[in-house]
Amino acid sequence: MALVIGNGTYTTISSLRNARSDAALMADTLRKLDFDVVEALDVDRADMAAAVRAFGAKLRGAGENAVGLFYYAGHGVQARGVNYMVPVSASIDTESDLEVEALPTDSVLSQMRDAGNATSIIILDACRNNPFASQTRSATRGLARVSASGGAIVAFSAAPGQVASDGEGNNSPYTAALTKAMQTDGLSIEQVFKRVLVDVETATSGEQVPWVESSLRDEFYFRPAAPQASAAPHNQLGAEAAAWARIRDTDDVAQIQAFIDAFPGSVFADLARLRLEERAASAPAQAPVPQVLAALPPPTAERNDAAPVTLDAAFYSQMQAELNRLGCSVGEPDGVWGRRSEQGLALLRRHADRSLPDSEPDPEFLNQLKAMDGRVCPLSCSVAEEVRGGICVAKTCPSGQKLSAKGVCYTPAQTASKPKPKIGRNCWTLIDEVICD
């Protein structure tokens, strides 16, 4: 079950061009994934609160095996460490107005915790600039960190303290990447958000890094892999690779021809045919050509003994997927081996703990990548971030300290308590306020 809220057409502050379309895209995607969706667009505080209460009641009635998902796109504000979702009609003159004019995200978390469902998913694409910066003295950039507990996963479009992009197209980079990943077969929810992180980081040139905190105890898939239909190509490739590994160093023509007969469409079959051609070319002139060669298809006009093996887009997509798995990000696998793929491969060669061939990718190279475990290429974070749980998250400092531009926590110098300097006859400035007698 899902509740989707999108607030974009604000009456007292700047509107958000993509919040409504982001919410509509998310609602449509969730319906395709068999969620029971309630959608609310451009709502005031009363309607937001009513929708959240109704959502909580619906989840409580669904039982402990239900999955609840809440999504919000719109203005989000952090003040005094509390995150607020801003209704379209909110009128904020002072920081304390947030408590009565906006809706705290904790109210949603509380409803979902009380329901006691097996899986709770909270997604907030709301880490945009604070529109009330002049009225909220303690408000900062982005949203505050939220602790996920009780079988929940909380996902922000940007790390705590960061600001997310509204996007140049019809949707924000975060929601566009998320809805795409959610509809990919066989990805666990953790893999979905890892893929979103890579895509958003790439789309924003590293300016925006999504953040996730999870206490999920059960596996969850938006779209599980199809039972055998999806697994068959992978299993077939594994069988081809194993058979090729057994005969790739042999000069026995009969064994090579048997492989071609067994796997005529394999990516390794071209290598096998080349092996036969080389074997025939190197045979003594007086020696009879083995009968098995007579059954081989004639070479094409473009092909000769020195021609490279032609590999298709499916092969390069597998190479790209393996590079991404090893942390050498090349973006969404598309089967086009270009500059980004070459850069990812160069990065892998630099950081791999084993010698890799300098040749162009081929099926044997792909097998070596599949044999590698875990991340190989290091995770690159900005000075204001640190690696936590395999992703970049914003650094946090102890109470009373701030993070410098170089990513170091420091204690700010104490500000004198005396108001200064004096402006006018009876007014002084104190930090960011003007005080008058």
C-alpha positions as CSV (number, residue, x, y, z in Angstrom):
1,M,0.0,0.0,0.0
2,A,1.3,3.5,-0.8
3,L,0.5,7.1,-0.1
4,V,2.1,9.6,-2.6
5,I,2.0,13.3,-1.9
6,G,3.3,15.9,-4.4
7,N,3.3,19.6,-3.5
8,G,4.5,22.0,-6.2
9,T,2.1,24.9,-6.7
10,Y,2.8,27.0,-3.5
11,T,0.9,30.2,-2.8
12,T,3.3,32.0,-0.5
13,I,6.8,30.7,-1.5
14,S,8.5,29.6,-4.7
15,S,6.8,26.8,-6.6
16,L,8.5,23.6,-7.6
17,R,8.3,22.8,-11.3
18,N,8.6,19.0,-11.0
19,A,7.1,18.0,-7.7
20,R,3.6,17.2,-9.1
21,S,5.0,15.3,-12.1
22,D,7.4,13.4,-9.8
23,A,4.6,12.3,-7.6
24,A,2.4,11.4,-10.6
25,L,5.3,9.3,-12.1
26,M,5.9,7.6,-8.7
27,A,2.1,6.8,-8.3
28,D,1.9,5.4,-11.8
29,T,5.0,3.3,-11.3
30,L,3.8,1.9,-8.0
31,R,0.4,0.9,-9.6
32,K,2.3,-1.0,-12.3
33,L,4.1,-2.8,-9.4
34,D,0.7,-3.8,-7.9
35,F,0.6,-1.3,-5.0
36,D,-2.7,0.1,-3.8
37,V,-2.0,3.8,-4.3
38,V,-3.6,6.9,-2.8
39,E,-2.3,10.0,-4.6
40,A,-2.6,13.6,-3.2
41,L,-1.4,16.6,-5.2
42,D,-1.0,20.2,-4.0
43,V,-2.6,19.7,-0.6
44,D,-2.8,22.0,2.4
45,R,-1.9,20.9,6.0
46,A,-5.3,19.6,7.0
47,D,-5.6,17.4,3.9
48,M,-2.0,16.2,4.3
49,A,-2.6,15.3,8.0
50,A,-5.9,13.5,7.1
51,A,-4.2,11.5,4.3
52,V,-1.4,10.4,6.7
53,R,-3.9,9.4,9.4
54,A,-6.0,7.4,6.8
55,F,-2.9,5.8,5.5
56,G,-1.9,4.7,9.0
57,A,-5.3,3.2,9.7
58,K,-5.2,1.3,6.3
59,L,-1.8,-0.1,7.2
60,R,-2.9,-1.2,10.7
61,G,-5.9,-3.1,9.1
62,A,-3.6,-4.8,6.6
63,G,-1.8,-7.0,9.0
64,E,1.9,-7.6,9.8
65,N,2.8,-9.0,6.4
66,A,1.8,-5.8,4.5
67,V,4.3,-3.5,2.9
68,G,3.7,0.3,3.3
69,L,5.4,2.9,1.2
70,F,5.2,6.7,1.7
71,Y,6.6,9.1,-0.9
72,Y,6.8,12.9,-0.7
73,A,7.9,15.4,-3.3
74,G,7.8,19.1,-2.4
75,H,9.5,21.7,-0.1
76,G,11.1,20.2,2.9
77,V,12.6,22.2,5.8
78,Q,14.8,21.3,8.7
79,A,14.6,23.4,11.9
80,R,16.0,22.5,15.3
81,G,16.8,19.1,14.0
82,V,13.2,18.4,13.0
83,N,12.2,17.8,9.3
84,Y,8.9,19.3,8.1
85,M,7.0,18.8,4.8
86,V,5.5,22.1,3.7
87,P,1.9,22.3,2.5
88,V,1.1,24.5,-0.5
89,S,-0.7,27.1,1.6
90,A,1.8,27.3,4.5
91,S,2.4,30.8,5.8
92,I,5.6,30.9,7.7
93,D,6.7,34.2,9.4
94,T,8.7,32.7,12.3
95,E,10.4,29.4,13.0
96,S,7.8,28.5,15.5
97,D,5.1,28.7,12.8
98,L,6.5,25.6,11.2
99,E,5.0,23.5,14.1
100,V,1.5,24.6,13.2
101,E,1.8,25.3,9.5
102,A,3.9,22.4,8.3
103,L,3.7,18.6,8.9
104,P,6.7,16.9,10.6
105,T,8.0,13.8,8.8
106,D,8.0,12.0,12.2
107,S,4.2,12.0,12.1
108,V,4.4,9.6,9.1
109,L,7.1,7.5,10.7
110,S,4.9,7.2,13.8
111,Q,1.9,6.0,11.9
112,M,3.9,3.4,10.0
113,R,5.7,2.2,13.2
114,D,2.3,1.8,15.0
115,A,1.0,-0.3,12.1
116,G,3.7,-2.9,12.8
117,N,4.0,-4.0,9.1
118,A,6.8,-6.2,8.0
119,T,8.3,-3.6,5.7
120,S,8.0,0.2,5.8
121,I,9.5,2.3,3.0
122,I,9.7,6.1,3.3
123,I,11.0,8.1,0.3
124,L,11.5,11.9,0.6
125,D,12.5,13.8,-2.6
126,A,12.3,17.0,-0.6
127,C,15.9,18.1,0.2
128,R,15.6,21.4,-1.7
129,N,16.7,24.9,-0.6
130,N,15.0,26.2,2.6
131,P,12.5,28.8,1.4
132,F,12.2,30.3,4.9
133,A,15.9,30.9,5.6
134,S,15.3,34.5,6.7
135,Q,12.6,33.5,9.1
136,T,14.2,30.3,10.6
137,R,17.4,31.0,12.5
138,S,18.3,27.3,13.1
139,A,17.2,26.1,9.7
140,T,20.1,24.7,7.6
141,R,20.6,23.3,4.1
142,G,18.8,20.0,3.3
143,L,17.1,17.8,5.8
144,A,18.2,16.2,9.1
145,R,19.2,12.6,9.4
146,V,16.3,10.2,10.4
147,S,16.9,6.9,12.2
148,A,15.1,4.0,10.6
149,S,13.9,1.4,13.0
150,G,11.5,-1.5,13.3
151,G,11.8,-2.9,9.8
152,A,11.9,0.4,7.9
153,I,14.0,1.9,5.2
154,V,14.2,5.7,4.9
155,A,15.5,7.2,1.6
156,F,16.4,10.8,1.0
157,S,17.1,12.2,-2.5
158,A,20.3,13.8,-1.0
159,A,22.5,13.2,2.0
160,P,21.8,15.0,5.3
161,G,22.7,18.7,4.9
162,Q,22.8,18.5,1.1
163,V,20.4,20.1,-1.3
164,A,18.8,18.1,-4.1
165,S,18.1,19.2,-7.7
166,D,14.6,19.8,-9.0
167,G,15.9,18.8,-12.5
168,E,15.8,20.3,-15.9
169,G,13.4,17.9,-17.5
170,N,9.9,16.8,-16.4
171,N,11.2,14.9,-13.3
172,S,13.9,15.3,-10.7
173,P,17.1,13.2,-11.3
174,Y,16.3,11.2,-8.1
175,T,12.7,10.2,-8.9
176,A,13.5,9.5,-12.6
177,A,16.3,7.2,-11.5
178,L,14.3,5.6,-8.7
179,T,11.2,4.7,-10.8
180,K,13.4,3.2,-13.5
181,A,15.4,1.0,-11.0
182,M,12.2,-0.1,-9.2
183,Q,10.9,-1.6,-12.4
184,T,14.1,-3.6,-13.1
185,D,13.6,-7.4,-12.6
186,G,15.4,-9.1,-9.8
187,L,16.8,-6.1,-7.8
188,S,16.4,-6.2,-4.1
189,I,15.4,-2.9,-2.5
190,E,19.0,-2.3,-1.4
191,Q,20.2,-2.9,-4.9
192,V,17.6,-0.4,-6.2
193,F,18.9,2.4,-4.0
194,K,22.5,1.6,-4.9
195,R,21.7,1.9,-8.5
196,V,19.9,5.1,-7.9
197,L,22.9,6.5,-6.1
198,V,25.2,5.8,-9.1
199,D,22.7,7.3,-11.6
200,V,22.0,10.4,-9.6
201,E,25.7,11.0,-8.8
202,T,26.4,10.7,-12.5
203,A,23.5,12.9,-13.6
204,T,24.5,15.7,-11.2
205,S,28.3,15.4,-11.7
206,G,28.7,14.4,-8.1
207,E,26.8,17.4,-6.7
208,Q,24.0,15.2,-5.3
209,V,24.5,11.9,-3.4
210,P,21.3,10.1,-2.3
211,W,21.2,8.7,1.2
212,V,19.5,5.6,2.8
213,E,19.2,4.3,6.3
214,S,17.7,0.8,6.8
215,S,16.7,-1.6,9.5
216,L,14.9,-4.0,7.1
217,R,14.9,-7.6,8.3
218,D,13.2,-9.2,5.3
219,E,14.2,-9.3,1.6
220,F,12.0,-7.1,-0.5
221,Y,11.8,-6.8,-4.3
222,F,9.6,-4.3,-6.2
223,R,9.8,-6.7,-9.2
224,P,11.2,-10.2,-8.4
225,A,13.1,-12.0,-11.2
226,A,10.9,-14.3,-13.2
227,P,11.5,-17.9,-12.0
228,Q,13.3,-19.7,-14.9
229,A,12.8,-17.5,-17.9
230,S,15.1,-14.8,-16.6
231,A,17.7,-17.2,-15.2
232,A,18.0,-19.3,-18.3
233,P,20.3,-16.9,-20.3
234,H,22.6,-16.6,-17.3
235,N,22.7,-20.3,-16.8
236,Q,23.3,-20.9,-20.5
237,L,26.2,-18.5,-20.5
238,G,27.7,-20.3,-17.5
239,A,27.5,-23.6,-19.3
240,E,29.1,-22.1,-22.4
241,A,31.9,-20.6,-20.4
242,A,32.6,-23.8,-18.5
243,A,32.7,-25.8,-21.7
244,W,35.0,-23.3,-23.4
245,A,37.3,-23.3,-20.4
246,R,37.8,-27.0,-20.8
247,I,38.9,-26.9,-24.4
248,R,40.2,-23.4,-25.1
249,D,43.9,-24.6,-24.9
250,T,43.5,-27.8,-26.9
251,D,44.6,-28.4,-30.5
252,D,42.2,-31.3,-30.9
253,V,40.0,-30.3,-33.9
254,A,37.3,-32.8,-32.9
255,Q,36.9,-31.2,-29.5
256,I,36.8,-27.7,-30.9
257,Q,34.2,-28.7,-33.5
258,A,32.1,-30.5,-30.9
259,F,32.0,-27.2,-28.9
260,I,30.8,-25.3,-32.0
261,D,28.1,-27.9,-32.6
262,A,26.9,-27.7,-29.0
263,F,26.9,-23.9,-28.8
264,P,26.6,-22.5,-32.3
265,G,25.3,-19.1,-31.1
266,S,27.7,-18.7,-28.2
267,V,30.0,-15.7,-27.8
268,F,32.8,-18.2,-27.6
269,A,31.8,-20.0,-30.9
270,D,33.6,-17.4,-33.0
271,L,36.8,-18.0,-31.0
272,A,36.4,-21.7,-31.6
273,R,36.0,-21.2,-35.3
274,L,39.1,-19.0,-35.4
275,R,41.0,-21.7,-33.6
276,L,40.0,-24.2,-36.3
277,E,41.0,-21.8,-39.1
278,E,44.4,-21.2,-37.4
279,R,44.8,-24.9,-37.0
280,A,44.1,-25.5,-40.7
281,A,46.4,-22.7,-41.8
282,S,49.3,-24.0,-39.7
283,A,49.0,-27.6,-40.9
284,P,51.7,-28.9,-43.4
285,A,50.8,-28.4,-47.0
286,Q,50.8,-32.1,-47.8
287,A,48.6,-33.0,-44.9
288,P,45.0,-33.6,-45.8
289,V,42.5,-31.1,-44.4
290,P,40.5,-32.7,-41.6
291,Q,37.1,-33.7,-42.7
292,V,35.6,-31.8,-39.8
293,L,36.5,-28.5,-41.5
294,A,34.4,-29.2,-44.5
295,A,31.3,-28.8,-42.3
296,L,32.3,-25.2,-41.2
297,P,30.5,-22.3,-42.8
298,P,32.6,-20.4,-45.3
299,P,34.2,-17.2,-43.9
300,T,32.5,-13.9,-44.7
301,A,34.1,-11.5,-47.1
302,E,35.0,-9.2,-44.3
303,R,36.7,-11.9,-42.2
304,N,40.3,-13.1,-42.4
305,D,42.7,-14.8,-40.1
306,A,43.7,-11.5,-38.4
307,A,40.1,-10.2,-37.9
308,P,39.0,-9.6,-34.3
309,V,36.1,-11.5,-32.9
310,T,32.8,-9.5,-33.2
311,L,31.1,-9.1,-29.9
312,D,27.5,-7.9,-29.6
313,A,25.7,-5.4,-27.3
314,A,24.6,-8.2,-25.0
315,F,28.3,-9.0,-24.3
316,Y,29.2,-5.4,-23.6
317,S,26.2,-4.9,-21.4
318,Q,27.5,-7.8,-19.3
319,M,30.9,-6.2,-19.1
320,Q,29.4,-2.9,-18.0
321,A,27.2,-4.6,-15.4
322,E,30.3,-6.4,-13.9
323,L,32.3,-3.1,-13.8
324,N,29.4,-1.5,-11.9
325,R,29.2,-4.4,-9.5
326,L,32.9,-4.0,-8.8
327,G,32.5,-0.3,-8.0
328,C,34.0,1.0,-11.2
329,S,30.9,2.9,-12.2
330,V,30.2,3.2,-15.9
331,G,26.5,4.2,-15.7
332,E,23.4,2.2,-16.8
333,P,24.6,-0.8,-19.0
334,D,23.6,-0.1,-22.5
335,G,25.8,-2.3,-24.6
336,V,27.7,0.6,-26.1
337,W,31.4,0.4,-25.3
338,G,32.5,4.1,-25.2
339,R,34.6,6.5,-23.2
340,R,32.9,5.9,-19.8
341,S,33.3,2.1,-20.2
342,E,37.0,2.5,-21.1
343,Q,37.5,4.8,-18.0
344,G,35.8,2.2,-15.7
345,L,38.0,-0.6,-17.2
346,A,41.2,1.5,-16.7
347,L,40.1,2.2,-13.1
348,L,39.6,-1.6,-12.5
349,R,43.1,-2.4,-13.9
350,R,44.6,0.2,-11.6
351,H,43.0,-1.2,-8.4
352,A,42.6,-4.9,-9.1
353,D,44.7,-7.2,-6.9
354,R,45.5,-9.4,-9.8
355,S,47.0,-8.9,-13.3
356,L,44.5,-8.2,-16.0
357,P,45.2,-8.4,-19.7
358,D,45.8,-5.1,-21.6
359,S,43.8,-6.4,-24.6
360,E,40.3,-5.4,-25.5
361,P,37.4,-7.1,-23.6
362,D,36.6,-10.6,-24.7
363,P,34.7,-13.5,-23.2
364,E,37.8,-14.7,-21.2
365,F,38.2,-11.2,-19.8
366,L,34.5,-11.2,-18.8
367,N,35.0,-14.5,-16.9
368,Q,37.8,-12.9,-14.9
369,L,35.6,-10.1,-13.9
370,K,32.8,-12.5,-12.8
371,A,35.3,-14.3,-10.6
372,M,36.1,-11.1,-8.6
373,D,34.2,-10.5,-5.3
374,G,33.2,-7.3,-3.6
375,R,34.1,-3.7,-4.5
376,V,37.5,-3.3,-6.3
377,C,37.4,0.4,-7.4
378,P,37.4,2.7,-4.3
379,L,34.4,4.8,-3.5
380,S,35.2,8.5,-4.1
381,C,33.5,10.9,-1.7
382,S,33.8,14.7,-1.4
383,V,35.6,16.3,1.6
384,A,32.3,16.9,3.3
385,E,31.4,13.2,3.1
386,E,32.6,9.8,4.5
387,V,32.0,6.2,3.5
388,R,29.4,4.5,5.6
389,G,27.6,1.3,4.7
390,G,29.2,1.3,1.2
391,I,27.9,4.7,0.2
392,C,29.0,8.4,0.7
393,V,27.1,10.1,3.4
394,A,27.5,13.6,4.9
395,K,30.0,14.0,7.7
396,T,28.5,14.9,11.1
397,C,30.3,16.8,13.9
398,P,29.9,16.5,17.7
399,S,27.5,18.9,19.3
400,G,28.9,22.5,19.3
401,Q,31.2,21.9,16.4
402,K,30.9,22.7,12.7
403,L,32.3,21.2,9.5
404,S,34.9,23.3,7.7
405,A,35.2,23.6,3.9
406,K,38.0,21.1,4.1
407,G,35.8,18.5,5.8
408,V,37.3,18.9,9.3
409,C,35.2,19.4,12.5
410,Y,36.1,22.5,14.5
411,T,34.7,24.6,17.4
412,P,33.7,28.1,16.3
413,A,35.1,31.0,18.2
414,Q,32.8,32.3,20.9
415,T,30.8,35.4,19.8
416,A,30.8,38.3,22.2
417,S,27.5,38.6,24.1
418,K,27.5,42.4,23.8
419,P,25.4,43.6,20.8
420,K,27.5,45.3,18.2
421,P,28.0,47.4,16.3
422,K,25.3,50.0,17.1
423,I,23.2,51.1,14.1
424,G,20.9,54.2,14.4
425,R,20.0,55.7,17.8
426,N,18.6,52.7,19.6
427,C,19.3,49.6,17.5
428,W,22.2,47.1,17.4
429,T,23.0,44.0,15.3
430,L,23.5,40.7,17.0
431,I,24.5,37.8,14.7
432,D,21.6,37.9,12.2
433,E,19.1,39.9,14.2
434,V,18.5,43.6,14.7
435,I,17.7,44.5,18.3
436,C,16.2,47.8,19.3
437,D,15.3,49.4,22.7
